[in-house]
C-alpha cells in the first residue's frame, strides 16, 4: 500500500493540478510511450476521435435474420436506375436482404458464399456481376439472376471481377493471366492477357482494380493488378489487345495483399490492404516499399496493424470500407471465426481508434447506411444506429498518452483524477492509474459519477437545473507514485450518448522516505 509513503513525504508539498484535453489525434501504436504527444491515446476502444472530443461510437441493431445459421460472408448493394437492393450470401444460398426482418432466398445450390462483385451498366440495364471461383459467374438485374455465356475460358475458375474503362476484367484461380470482355459487354468471348513475365516474385493475381491517377474519371484511369506476392502491375489504356492502346506504367512492390477484398476505390484513389499496412496508391507508388511504410494510411497504428496481419491474415473476413456518412473508413480485422475488430480512421483528421463488439464477416453500404454480416447466426445488422449493441451494453475504454504534467524527471504522488464527459445520461465509469509506462489491467468497478445538471428520471427535483446534455465529472481516488501517469478511463453504457472532453489530475511533487 502507498499510504505509508503518503504519510512519510520528506517535505510537505502543495497539491498541484493539471488538465489534459481529449486525445483527438487518436490511437497511437507507433510512437514510444515516453515521447508520445499528450493528444494521442495508447488505447481508444469504441471511442471515435472527432475534432474537439472523443465520442462513444453508435450501436447496431438487427436488420435481417434467416440467412442460414453460419456466417454471412458477402453483403453488396445492387444499384439499379430506380431500385436498390441489399444482396447477401451465406452457405450455398444468395438472399435479398433489403427489407428489415427476414431475408428471401433468390439463388440456391452454390458452392460457397465468398463472392466478389462489381456493378456494371450496359444499354440493357444495370447489373451486379458475381464470381466465386467455383461456380459459373452470374449477374443480377434487380429481379433475377442470369448465367452469362463466357467463351474461351473455364468460367468456373473466375475468382475476381472488376470494371475498368467500360470493360469487365476477370481474375482466374492461381493464375498470372487475367481475362477481359469486349467494351460494354457482360457476355461473349473472354480474351486473356499474361503478366507472368513481369512478375519476378511469381504467385498469382489476387485482385484487380481501377485507379484514377489524375483525380478525375476517363482516359487517365489505370488498370491495377496486385499479385499474391505484393507486386503491383499497372497499365494505361483501354484495350489489352492493342500495343498502342495498352501501355505498361510500371511494376511496384507494395506488400502482399490480404484476401480478395483487399482493394477499395475511395474517391479517385485506390486503397490496398496489405501485410505492410493499409496503403494509398497515390501516396505509396512514387516511393519504394520500405520508405512507403512510413506514409501508409495505417502509419499511426503500424505496429498493431502489422501484429494483426502476422497473426490473423489467414482468417477470412479482412475488408476495407469507406463510410462517407460517418466520416471514416474501417478495416475489418477477424481475429477468429467468431470475433472481429475494426480499425477505424477519421477520414477528415487521420485519427485512429478501434471498434470492438461488432463481430463482422463482411460490410456494405445500402442506401448510404452501414450494415454488416455477422460471423455466426445468419444475422445482418444495421450499424451506426442507436446507442446500444442490439440492446446490449457498449463497452468502451480511453487510455490517454502518458503525461509528465509539465515536470519531466520529477517524482509525483498522484491522488485524484476527474474525467469530463458530455452526456445525456448517467454513465458508469471506472478510473485506474498506470504509472511510468506500466500496462496493468484495470480492476476498478465502473460507478455512476456526479452530474453537474439534472437529467429527467435521474436527478432529484429542486436540486439542479434540467438539461438534455450534461457535464459529468467526479473526482476519483487514483493513488500512486511515479514520474508520469496515464489514467485508464472505461465504462459500459446503454441508451446514452457520451463525449469525452478532458481529464484533470491532482498530484504532489516530491519523493517519499
LUMVEXDREN-52617 format. One record per residue (C-alpha): residue number from 1; residue in one letter; chain; x, y, z. Coordinates in pm, 1 decimal. Each point is the difference from the previous one (the first is absolute). Example, Ala and Ser with C-alpha at 12.3 -4.5 7.8 and 13.67 -1.06 7.14 Angstrom:
! LUMVEXDREN-52617
(1,A,A,(1230.0,-450.0,780.0))
(2,S,A,(137.0,344.0,-66.0))
//
This chain:
! LUMVEXDREN-52617
(1,X,A,(0.0,0.0,0.0))
(2,X,A,(109.7,353.7,-74.2))
(3,X,A,(-150.7,156.2,309.6))
(4,X,A,(326.5,-27.3,200.7))
(5,X,A,(171.2,183.7,-282.6))
(6,X,A,(-260.1,269.8,8.5))
(7,X,A,(45.0,31.4,375.9))
(8,X,A,(375.2,30.7,-30.1))
(9,X,A,(51.6,258.4,-267.9))
(10,X,A,(334.3,159.4,73.1))
(11,X,A,(-130.9,348.2,-32.3))
(12,X,A,(-354.8,119.6,-11.5))
(13,X,A,(-97.0,95.8,-350.6))
(14,X,A,(-286.6,203.6,-125.6))
(15,X,A,(-241.0,-195.5,-215.3))
(16,X,A,(17.8,82.4,-370.0))
(17,X,A,(-254.6,-55.3,-272.0))
(18,X,A,(1.7,-19.5,-376.2))
(19,X,A,(-247.2,-60.4,-279.8))
(20,X,A,(64.0,-210.6,-310.8))
(21,X,A,(-231.7,36.0,-303.7))
(22,X,A,(-158.1,-298.6,-171.2))
(23,X,A,(237.2,-201.9,-225.4))
(24,X,A,(-152.4,126.7,-323.6))
(25,X,A,(299.7,-114.3,-206.7))
(26,X,A,(-114.6,-351.5,76.2))
(27,X,A,(152.6,-336.9,72.2))
(28,X,A,(379.2,-16.4,-29.6))
(29,X,A,(169.0,-339.2,-24.3))
(30,X,A,(316.5,131.7,-162.5))
(31,X,A,(178.2,250.4,228.0))
(32,X,A,(195.2,-71.8,314.9))
(33,X,A,(-213.6,33.6,312.6))
(34,X,A,(265.3,232.2,145.7))
(35,X,A,(-29.5,248.4,-284.3))
(36,X,A,(-360.8,-29.5,-111.9))
(37,X,A,(-174.9,339.1,-26.5))
(38,X,A,(-279.5,50.9,252.0))
(39,X,A,(-270.2,35.1,-266.2))
(40,X,A,(44.7,-366.5,-99.2))
(41,X,A,(-135.7,-306.8,178.6))
(42,X,A,(167.0,-331.7,84.2))
(43,X,A,(-343.7,-163.3,-29.9))
(44,X,A,(-324.5,131.8,-142.8))
(45,X,A,(-263.9,-271.8,-9.4))
(46,X,A,(-351.4,71.2,-126.9))
(47,X,A,(80.4,369.2,33.5))
(48,X,A,(25.6,198.3,-324.2))
(49,X,A,(239.6,300.5,-12.6))
(50,X,A,(-172.5,307.6,-140.6))
(51,X,A,(135.9,350.7,-44.5))
(52,X,A,(-54.9,117.3,360.2))
(53,X,A,(-107.5,-308.1,196.3))
(54,X,A,(11.3,-378.0,6.5))
(55,X,A,(-349.3,-144.1,-37.0))
(56,X,A,(-158.5,-334.9,77.0))
(57,X,A,(-71.9,-185.8,-323.6))
(58,X,A,(-357.8,-61.8,-99.9))
(59,X,A,(-152.3,-342.1,50.8))
(60,X,A,(-150.5,-256.7,-233.1))
(61,X,A,(-335.5,-174.3,-35.2))
(62,X,A,(-124.9,-316.6,-166.1))
(63,X,A,(-109.8,64.7,-358.0))
(64,X,A,(-59.8,-342.8,-147.3))
(65,X,A,(4.7,-360.6,116.8))
(66,X,A,(-52.1,-325.9,-183.3))
(67,X,A,(327.7,7.4,-192.7))
(68,X,A,(85.1,-357.5,90.3))
(69,X,A,(162.9,-75.1,336.2))
(70,X,A,(365.9,83.4,-63.1))
(71,X,A,(193.5,301.7,-123.0))
(72,X,A,(-143.7,250.0,-245.9))
(73,X,A,(305.0,23.3,-225.7))
(74,X,A,(-105.9,262.4,-251.7))
(75,X,A,(-212.5,312.3,9.5))
(76,X,A,(-28.6,214.4,-310.4))
(77,X,A,(-235.1,265.9,-129.4))
(78,X,A,(-171.1,-40.9,-334.1))
(79,X,A,(-48.0,352.7,-137.1))
(80,X,A,(-245.5,10.7,-287.8))
(81,X,A,(-146.2,302.9,-176.1))
(82,X,A,(-305.6,5.4,224.3))
(83,X,A,(59.4,-261.1,266.6))
(84,X,A,(261.3,-99.8,252.8))
(85,X,A,(30.5,-334.2,172.2))
(86,X,A,(222.8,-149.4,267.0))
(87,X,A,(129.7,-336.9,-120.3))
(88,X,A,(157.0,-247.3,243.5))
(89,X,A,(133.8,-353.3,-11.2))
(90,X,A,(58.9,-268.9,258.3))
(91,X,A,(82.9,-363.7,-57.5))
(92,X,A,(-142.4,-107.6,-335.9))
(93,X,A,(-274.7,264.1,-21.9))
(94,X,A,(-23.2,357.5,-126.7))
(95,X,A,(-263.7,221.5,163.8))
(96,X,A,(-186.9,323.7,-52.8))
(97,X,A,(46.5,166.7,339.2))
(98,X,A,(-133.7,342.4,-89.2))
(99,X,A,(-301.1,-1.4,229.0))
(100,X,A,(33.6,3.5,375.9))
(101,X,A,(-99.2,-327.1,164.0))
(102,X,A,(70.6,-313.2,-199.1))
(103,X,A,(198.8,-62.8,-318.2))
(104,X,A,(-134.4,-166.3,-313.8))
(105,X,A,(200.0,-265.3,-182.9))
(106,X,A,(47.0,95.0,-367.4))
(107,X,A,(267.1,-254.5,-107.4))
(108,X,A,(96.1,-338.1,143.0))
(109,X,A,(240.0,-290.2,-47.8))
(110,X,A,(321.1,207.0,-8.6))
(111,X,A,(339.8,-138.0,98.0))
(112,X,A,(94.3,282.4,234.7))
(113,X,A,(-109.8,347.3,110.1))
(114,X,A,(329.6,182.9,-54.1))
(115,X,A,(-112.5,197.0,-300.6))
(116,X,A,(192.1,284.4,-159.7))
(117,X,A,(-219.5,254.3,-173.2))
(118,X,A,(-17.4,311.5,-213.0))
(119,X,A,(-280.3,214.7,-135.4))
(120,X,A,(2.6,39.1,-377.6))
(121,X,A,(-230.8,183.9,-234.7))
(122,X,A,(-88.3,-64.5,-363.3))
(123,X,A,(-278.8,112.9,-230.1))
(124,X,A,(-196.7,-290.9,144.3))
(125,X,A,(7.7,132.1,354.5))
(126,X,A,(204.7,-11.3,317.4))
(127,X,A,(138.8,-334.9,110.3))
(128,X,A,(165.5,-138.4,311.9))
(129,X,A,(265.1,-240.4,-132.3))
(130,X,A,(106.4,-271.6,249.4))
(131,X,A,(279.1,-263.4,0.2))
(132,X,A,(130.7,-238.6,266.4))
(133,X,A,(266.6,-215.3,-167.5))
(134,X,A,(-207.7,-316.8,17.0))
(135,X,A,(-339.8,60.9,-159.7))
(136,X,A,(-73.9,148.5,-338.9))
(137,X,A,(-17.2,381.3,14.9))
(138,X,A,(-345.7,154.0,34.5))
(139,X,A,(-148.3,345.5,-30.8))
(140,X,A,(-305.7,160.1,160.6))
(141,X,A,(-228.0,254.9,-167.9))
(142,X,A,(-203.3,93.6,306.8))
(143,X,A,(-250.1,-283.0,-30.8))
(144,X,A,(177.1,-318.1,-114.4))
(145,X,A,(338.0,-162.2,-53.5))
(146,X,A,(139.9,-97.4,-339.6))
(147,X,A,(301.5,-215.8,-80.7))
(148,X,A,(190.3,171.9,-283.3))
(149,X,A,(154.8,-189.0,-287.8))
(150,X,A,(376.7,47.6,30.9))
(151,X,A,(199.9,-165.9,-274.1))
(152,X,A,(374.7,-55.8,-22.2))
(153,X,A,(64.5,-68.5,371.2))
(154,X,A,(-111.6,-232.4,278.1))
(155,X,A,(-262.0,226.4,154.8))
(156,X,A,(-6.8,-180.8,334.8))
(157,X,A,(362.9,104.2,55.1))
(158,X,A,(-87.4,370.0,6.1))
(159,X,A,(58.4,109.7,360.1))
(160,X,A,(5.6,380.1,-22.7))
(161,X,A,(-162.7,263.9,-219.4))
(162,X,A,(38.2,375.4,-48.8))
(163,X,A,(-121.5,264.5,-242.1))
(164,X,A,(257.6,214.5,-178.6))
(165,X,A,(-26.1,226.7,-303.9))
(166,X,A,(-350.3,-130.5,-85.0))
(167,X,A,(115.5,-362.4,6.4))
(168,X,A,(-34.5,-288.3,241.3))
(169,X,A,(334.6,-149.3,103.4))
(170,X,A,(40.3,-341.6,164.7))
(171,X,A,(250.6,-171.4,229.3))
(172,X,A,(42.2,-378.4,-17.8))
(173,X,A,(87.5,-241.8,278.1))
(174,X,A,(375.8,-30.5,58.7))
(175,X,A,(96.5,182.4,-319.8))
(176,X,A,(202.2,298.6,-117.0))
(177,X,A,(-233.3,29.6,-299.1))
(178,X,A,(-300.7,230.6,3.8))
(179,X,A,(-297.3,-0.2,-236.2))
(180,X,A,(-220.0,270.7,-144.1))
(181,X,A,(-315.9,42.0,-206.6))
(182,X,A,(-74.5,238.6,-287.8))
(183,X,A,(-102.1,354.3,87.8))
(184,X,A,(-338.8,28.6,178.1))
(185,X,A,(-62.0,-375.9,-5.0))
(186,X,A,(-105.4,-240.2,273.9))
(187,X,A,(39.1,-312.8,-212.2))
(188,X,A,(192.3,-124.5,-303.0))
(189,X,A,(351.9,-117.8,-70.6))
(190,X,A,(249.8,70.1,276.6))
(191,X,A,(343.0,106.5,-124.1))
(192,X,A,(303.1,-51.8,224.7))
(193,X,A,(316.6,187.0,88.3))
(194,X,A,(304.3,-149.4,172.5))
(195,X,A,(202.9,212.2,246.1))
(196,X,A,(214.0,-291.1,120.7))
(197,X,A,(308.6,133.0,-176.9))
(198,X,A,(-19.4,318.1,207.3))
(199,X,A,(-36.3,-165.5,339.0))
(200,X,A,(342.7,-96.6,128.3))
(201,X,A,(-141.5,-132.1,328.3))
(202,X,A,(-247.8,-239.1,-158.3))
(203,X,A,(-327.1,-71.5,178.5))
(204,X,A,(-337.6,80.4,-155.2))
(205,X,A,(-223.5,299.8,-58.5))
(206,X,A,(-193.7,58.2,320.2))
(207,X,A,(-208.9,302.3,-94.0))
(208,X,A,(-47.6,260.3,-272.6))
(209,X,A,(-135.6,351.8,4.9))
(210,X,A,(-16.9,338.7,-166.6))
(211,X,A,(206.3,293.8,123.8))
(212,X,A,(-63.1,355.8,-111.7))
(213,X,A,(340.5,162.4,21.7))
(214,X,A,(-106.3,347.2,-110.8))
(215,X,A,(-286.9,34.1,245.8))
(216,X,A,(-268.2,-19.9,-268.3))
(217,X,A,(-158.4,-277.6,-199.2))
(218,X,A,(72.6,-94.6,-358.1))
(219,X,A,(309.6,-59.8,-213.0))
(220,X,A,(239.0,27.7,293.6))
(221,X,A,(-159.5,-291.4,185.6))
(222,X,A,(271.2,-259.9,51.7))
(223,X,A,(-40.6,-375.1,21.0))
(224,X,A,(148.4,-147.2,318.9))
(225,X,A,(78.4,-367.3,61.5))
(226,X,A,(135.1,-98.8,340.8))
(227,X,A,(167.0,-338.9,36.5))
(228,X,A,(4.7,-226.3,301.3))
(229,X,A,(370.2,83.1,46.2))
(230,X,A,(-60.1,374.5,22.3))
(231,X,A,(91.1,110.9,-351.0))
(232,X,A,(-222.7,268.4,-145.2))
(233,X,A,(-16.3,-0.5,-382.1))
(234,X,A,(-148.8,314.8,-153.2))
(235,X,A,(-112.5,62.9,-357.7))
(236,X,A,(-138.5,305.6,-176.4))
(237,X,A,(-249.9,-37.7,-281.1))
(238,X,A,(-327.9,-170.1,-80.3))
(239,X,A,(80.2,-294.5,-227.5))
(240,X,A,(249.8,-270.4,105.2))
(241,X,A,(-5.4,-141.2,-353.2))
(242,X,A,(153.7,316.8,-146.7))
(243,X,A,(366.1,86.8,42.8))
(244,X,A,(-82.4,367.6,-49.8))
(245,X,A,(-300.3,6.7,234.2))
(246,X,A,(149.9,-197.4,288.8))
(247,X,A,(323.3,128.7,151.9))
(248,X,A,(191.7,-123.9,303.1))
(249,X,A,(37.6,271.0,264.9))
(250,X,A,(213.3,-207.4,235.9))
(251,X,A,(34.1,-282.2,248.4))
(252,X,A,(19.6,99.1,367.1))
(253,X,A,(43.6,-184.0,328.6))
(254,X,A,(-268.9,95.3,252.9))
(255,X,A,(-16.1,-295.6,239.6))
(256,X,A,(-205.5,-317.0,-25.0))
(257,X,A,(-375.0,69.8,-11.1))
(258,X,A,(-240.4,-155.5,249.7))
(259,X,A,(-300.6,-180.4,-144.6))
(260,X,A,(-188.0,53.6,-323.6))
(261,X,A,(-169.2,309.9,141.1))
(262,X,A,(326.4,185.3,42.7))
(263,X,A,(-72.6,282.6,-245.9))
(264,X,A,(-246.9,283.4,47.0))
(265,X,A,(-63.1,307.3,-211.5))
(266,X,A,(-18.4,307.2,225.4))
(267,X,A,(-75.3,304.0,-210.8))
(268,X,A,(258.1,-6.4,-277.5))
(269,X,A,(251.5,-194.1,207.4))
(270,X,A,(44.8,-371.5,57.1))
(271,X,A,(60.0,-134.1,350.3))
(272,X,A,(180.1,-333.0,33.5))
(273,X,A,(-12.3,-217.2,310.3))
(274,X,A,(343.5,-164.0,30.6))
(275,X,A,(210.7,-181.7,254.6))
(276,X,A,(208.5,320.0,21.4))
(277,X,A,(-304.7,207.7,90.5))
(278,X,A,(-280.2,185.3,-175.1))
(279,X,A,(148.1,202.1,-283.7))
(280,X,A,(-121.8,262.5,-243.8))
(281,X,A,(136.6,-52.0,-350.7))
(282,X,A,(18.7,373.4,-68.0))
(283,X,A,(229.4,42.0,302.0))
(284,X,A,(183.9,-328.7,-10.4))
(285,X,A,(103.5,-58.3,-360.1))
(286,X,A,(233.8,298.1,-54.2))
(287,X,A,(233.2,-147.7,264.8))
(288,X,A,(135.7,-341.7,84.8))
(289,X,A,(-166.2,-255.1,227.1))
(290,X,A,(220.9,60.0,303.4))
(291,X,A,(-34.0,377.4,-10.4))
(292,X,A,(-367.4,-29.1,-80.2))
(293,X,A,(-77.9,-181.3,325.3))
(294,X,A,(49.2,326.3,188.4))
(295,X,A,(-259.6,164.6,-223.2))
(296,X,A,(-259.3,-275.7,18.6))
(297,X,A,(-351.7,91.3,109.5))
(298,X,A,(57.0,-226.6,298.6))
(299,X,A,(327.0,169.7,101.2))
(300,X,A,(-125.7,116.5,343.1))
(301,X,A,(-99.9,-356.4,93.3))
(302,X,A,(259.2,-176.4,-211.8))
(303,X,A,(138.4,-226.3,272.9))
(304,X,A,(-345.9,-126.3,92.8))
(305,X,A,(-103.0,-33.1,-363.1))
(306,X,A,(307.2,-209.5,-83.1))
(307,X,A,(-52.9,-215.7,307.0))
(308,X,A,(-356.9,-67.5,-111.4))
(309,X,A,(100.5,-87.0,-355.2))
(310,X,A,(262.7,-245.7,124.1))
(311,X,A,(-241.8,-171.8,235.4))
(312,X,A,(-330.6,6.9,-186.9))
(313,X,A,(54.1,61.6,-373.4))
(314,X,A,(-105.0,-357.9,-80.0))
(315,X,A,(-349.0,44.7,149.4))
(316,X,A,(-279.9,90.7,-239.6))
(317,X,A,(-167.2,336.2,47.6))
(318,X,A,(269.4,263.6,-60.1))
(319,X,A,(-158.0,295.6,-174.9))
(320,X,A,(29.0,375.9,-32.3))
(321,X,A,(-303.9,224.4,-41.9))
(322,X,A,(-38.5,375.7,-24.9))
(323,X,A,(-308.2,134.9,178.9))
(324,X,A,(-54.9,361.7,-106.8))
(325,X,A,(-301.0,59.8,227.9))
(326,X,A,(210.8,-81.9,303.2))
(327,X,A,(310.4,181.5,-127.2))
(328,X,A,(213.0,-308.2,43.1))
(329,X,A,(147.1,-306.0,-166.2))
(330,X,A,(3.7,-330.5,180.7))
(331,X,A,(222.7,-303.7,-37.4))
(332,X,A,(-158.1,-324.2,114.1))
(333,X,A,(248.7,-213.3,194.6))
(334,X,A,(-125.4,-355.2,69.6))
(335,X,A,(201.8,-141.0,289.2))
(336,X,A,(-193.8,-328.0,0.0))
(337,X,A,(-305.0,-149.1,-168.3))
(338,X,A,(-221.2,155.6,271.5))
(339,X,A,(172.5,328.2,95.1))
(340,X,A,(90.7,298.7,-215.1))
(341,X,A,(132.4,348.8,69.3))
(342,X,A,(-12.2,305.2,-219.8))
(343,X,A,(289.8,241.1,-27.7))
(344,X,A,(-165.6,331.4,-82.6))
(345,X,A,(152.9,319.5,-140.6))
(346,X,A,(-165.7,341.7,6.2))
(347,X,A,(5.3,97.2,-367.7))
(348,X,A,(19.9,371.4,89.0))
(349,X,A,(280.0,-8.3,257.8))
(350,X,A,(182.0,-331.7,-51.3))
(351,X,A,(-55.5,-94.4,366.7))
(352,X,A,(-42.6,-371.0,80.7))
(353,X,A,(-199.2,-202.2,250.4))
(354,X,A,(-114.0,-359.5,44.1))
(355,X,A,(-357.6,-127.4,-0.5))
(356,X,A,(-83.6,-323.8,179.8))
(357,X,A,(-320.6,-194.0,54.7))
(358,X,A,(-94.5,9.3,-370.5))
(359,X,A,(91.7,-354.4,-101.8))
(360,X,A,(-27.0,47.9,-374.2))
(361,X,A,(91.7,-229.6,-288.4))
(362,X,A,(-77.5,269.2,-259.2))
(363,X,A,(-118.6,360.5,-37.3))
(364,X,A,(-199.4,197.0,-254.8))
(365,X,A,(-179.7,326.4,-59.9))
(366,X,A,(-369.1,-8.7,-89.3))
(367,X,A,(-190.0,323.2,-67.9))
(368,X,A,(306.6,175.3,148.0))
(369,X,A,(-48.3,-182.6,332.3))
(370,X,A,(252.4,-243.7,149.1))
(371,X,A,(-69.3,-374.1,43.4))
(372,X,A,(199.9,-306.1,97.4))
(373,X,A,(-47.9,-373.1,-31.6))
(374,X,A,(63.9,-186.0,323.8))
(375,X,A,(259.0,-273.9,36.4))
(376,X,A,(-265.3,-233.8,138.4))
(377,X,A,(-376.0,-43.6,15.9))
(378,X,A,(-87.5,114.1,-352.3))
(379,X,A,(-75.3,352.9,121.2))
(380,X,A,(44.7,333.2,-176.2))
(381,X,A,(29.9,307.3,220.2))
(382,X,A,(-47.0,365.9,-74.2))
(383,X,A,(297.6,184.4,148.0))
(384,X,A,(49.7,360.1,107.9))
(385,X,A,(-348.3,15.8,146.1))
(386,X,A,(-133.9,39.5,351.1))
(387,X,A,(189.1,-4.8,326.8))
(388,X,A,(27.4,-372.8,76.1))
(389,X,A,(140.2,-310.8,-164.2))
(390,X,A,(-328.2,-169.1,-87.9))
(391,X,A,(-130.2,94.5,348.0))
(392,X,A,(325.9,-101.5,173.8))
(393,X,A,(249.6,234.8,168.3))
(394,X,A,(279.1,162.4,-198.0))
(395,X,A,(331.1,-51.8,181.0))
(396,X,A,(249.1,283.0,-51.9))
(397,X,A,(348.7,97.9,112.5))
(398,X,A,(217.7,311.8,-17.1))
(399,X,A,(366.3,-18.8,95.8))
(400,X,A,(167.2,333.0,-79.6))
(401,X,A,(370.7,39.2,-68.3))
(402,X,A,(222.7,11.5,307.4))
(403,X,A,(53.7,353.2,129.4))
(404,X,A,(279.7,148.2,211.2))
(405,X,A,(-235.5,287.9,90.6))
(406,X,A,(261.6,262.3,-77.4))
(407,X,A,(269.9,-148.7,221.3))
(408,X,A,(196.8,-267.0,-181.8))
(409,X,A,(241.6,-195.3,218.4))
(410,X,A,(-163.4,92.2,331.7))
(411,X,A,(-183.9,-244.2,222.2))
(412,X,A,(-364.6,73.0,69.1))
(413,X,A,(-255.5,-146.2,233.1))
(414,X,A,(-330.1,-15.5,-184.9))
(415,X,A,(-315.8,12.0,204.9))
(416,X,A,(-306.3,90.2,-206.4))
(417,X,A,(-124.8,-9.9,-357.7))
(418,X,A,(-313.0,158.1,-144.9))
(419,X,A,(-115.9,-88.8,-353.8))
(420,X,A,(-234.0,241.7,-177.5))
(421,X,A,(-288.7,-123.9,-215.3))
(422,X,A,(-293.2,152.7,-181.1))
(423,X,A,(-288.3,-247.6,11.5))
(424,X,A,(-377.1,-35.7,-2.1))
(425,X,A,(4.1,-263.2,274.0))
(426,X,A,(188.9,-127.7,299.7))
(427,X,A,(287.5,-218.5,-127.7))
(428,X,A,(172.6,-254.0,222.0))
(429,X,A,(369.9,93.7,4.0))
(430,X,A,(312.4,-149.5,156.8))
(431,X,A,(345.5,159.7,20.1))
(432,X,A,(325.0,-192.0,51.7))
(433,X,A,(352.3,142.0,-2.2))
(434,X,A,(299.6,-121.8,-198.1))
(435,X,A,(337.1,136.4,113.5))
(436,X,A,(331.2,35.0,-184.7))
(437,X,A,(-114.8,-184.7,-313.2))
(438,X,A,(-149.3,-296.0,183.7))
(439,X,A,(-276.1,-201.1,-165.7))
(440,X,A,(-207.2,-131.2,286.5))
(441,X,A,(-345.8,-138.3,-66.8))
(442,X,A,(-264.0,224.9,159.3))
(443,X,A,(-180.2,-138.0,303.8))
(444,X,A,(-232.3,274.2,123.5))
(445,X,A,(-373.5,-49.8,-39.6))
(446,X,A,(-183.2,261.1,-209.2))
(447,X,A,(-224.8,226.1,209.8))
(448,X,A,(-228.9,287.2,-90.8))
(449,X,A,(168.7,341.5,44.3))
(450,X,A,(-161.5,321.9,108.5))
(451,X,A,(-189.5,215.1,-250.1))
(452,X,A,(36.9,376.4,-3.8))
(453,X,A,(-356.7,50.1,-124.0))
(454,X,A,(-309.3,-211.8,39.2))
(455,X,A,(-125.9,-269.1,-234.5))
(456,X,A,(-362.4,-99.0,-32.3))
(457,X,A,(-74.3,-320.0,194.9))
(458,X,A,(352.3,7.2,144.0))
(459,X,A,(44.3,303.1,227.1))
(460,X,A,(-214.5,132.7,283.9))
(461,X,A,(-238.4,293.8,-17.4))
(462,X,A,(112.5,339.7,130.8))
(463,X,A,(369.0,-94.9,9.7))
(464,X,A,(122.3,87.0,-353.0))
(465,X,A,(-113.3,156.3,-325.4))
(466,X,A,(-135.6,-232.5,-270.0))
(467,X,A,(193.4,-68.2,-319.8))
(468,X,A,(6.2,-245.5,-292.9))
(469,X,A,(382.2,-2.3,-8.5))
(470,X,A,(195.1,25.2,320.7))
(471,X,A,(355.8,16.3,119.6))
(472,X,A,(103.5,-301.7,202.5))
(473,X,A,(309.7,35.7,215.1))
(474,X,A,(96.1,-154.4,332.4))
(475,X,A,(329.8,-31.3,185.3))
(476,X,A,(122.8,-357.9,30.1))
(477,X,A,(279.0,-117.4,230.3))
(478,X,A,(296.2,-129.8,-203.4))
(479,X,A,(287.1,-19.6,249.3))
(480,X,A,(340.3,-77.5,-148.4))
(481,X,A,(355.3,136.4,-29.5))
(482,X,A,(206.7,45.2,-315.4))
(483,X,A,(145.8,248.9,-244.7))
(484,X,A,(-288.3,-29.3,-244.0))
(485,X,A,(-346.9,-146.9,-8.7))
(486,X,A,(-285.8,-95.8,-228.3))
(487,X,A,(-350.9,-62.0,133.2))
(488,X,A,(-197.9,-285.8,-151.7))
(489,X,A,(-354.6,130.7,-24.6))
(490,X,A,(-257.9,-257.1,-92.1))
(491,X,A,(-362.6,-90.9,32.4))
(492,X,A,(-301.8,-166.4,-152.4))
(493,X,A,(-301.3,190.5,-118.3))
(494,X,A,(-342.8,-71.8,-139.3))
(495,X,A,(-245.9,245.6,-150.8))
(496,X,A,(210.5,312.3,55.9))
(497,X,A,(242.9,214.9,-196.1))
(498,X,A,(343.2,86.5,134.0))
(499,X,A,(275.9,246.3,-96.0))
(500,X,A,(332.3,9.7,181.6))
(501,X,A,(149.5,350.2,4.9))
(502,X,A,(286.5,0.2,254.3))
(503,X,A,(125.3,-130.5,330.9))
(504,X,A,(146.8,173.2,306.9))
(505,X,A,(272.7,-139.0,223.8))
(506,X,A,(113.5,99.6,350.4))
(507,X,A,(344.6,-89.1,130.4))
(508,X,A,(274.7,106.6,235.7))
(509,X,A,(360.7,47.5,-96.1))
(510,X,A,(264.8,-173.5,208.3))
(511,X,A,(140.9,-333.7,104.3))
(512,X,A,(-78.5,-231.9,284.2))
(513,X,A,(226.1,-126.1,276.8))
//
